[in-house]
Amino acid sequence: MAENKENAQPGGGAVRYEIRKGGVVCCASYLPLCGYDLLTIKKMQEAGYELYADGKKVRR
């Protein structure tokens, strides 16, 4: 069966990361952790932002 290009993910199955606050997507990327380092992600979580990977919340 042919693959639907509209639903195909770049990189052939790469994880889509999102940073959300209040249900609003502030950043989305296929780069691990949206390109941020772990210290920055931790500080963002302290400020109320949440990290998601393929739609599932990433725990600390």
C-alpha positions in Angstrom: 0.0 0.0 0.0 1.3 3.5 -0.9 2.3 5.8 1.9 0.2 9.0 2.3 2.7 11.8 2.1 0.5 14.2 4.0 0.7 12.0 7.1 4.3 11.0 6.8 6.7 12.3 9.4 10.0 13.8 8.4 13.0 11.6 9.1 10.9 8.4 8.8 9.3 8.1 12.3 11.2 10.8 14.2 9.7 11.9 17.5 7.8 15.2 17.5 8.5 17.3 20.6 6.2 20.0 21.8 6.5 22.6 24.6 3.1 23.6 25.8 1.7 26.0 28.4 -2.0 26.1 29.3 -2.7 23.7 26.5 -1.2 26.0 23.9 1.7 24.7 21.8 4.6 27.3 22.1 7.2 25.3 20.3 7.2 22.1 18.1 10.2 20.4 16.6 11.6 17.1 15.5 14.9 18.0 17.3 15.3 16.3 20.6 13.8 18.4 23.4 13.0 21.1 20.8 16.7 21.9 20.7 16.9 23.0 24.3 19.4 21.6 26.9 18.2 19.8 30.0 18.8 22.8 32.3 16.6 25.0 30.1 13.9 22.4 29.9 13.9 22.1 33.7 13.6 25.9 34.2 10.8 26.0 31.7 9.0 23.2 33.6 9.4 25.2 36.8 7.8 28.2 34.9 4.7 26.1 34.0 5.7 24.8 30.5 5.2 21.1 29.8 7.3 18.9 27.4 5.5 16.4 25.2 6.9 13.7 22.9 4.5 12.4 20.2 1.6 13.8 22.2 2.5 12.2 25.5 3.7 14.3 28.5 7.3 13.7 29.4 7.9 13.3 33.1 10.8 14.9 34.9 
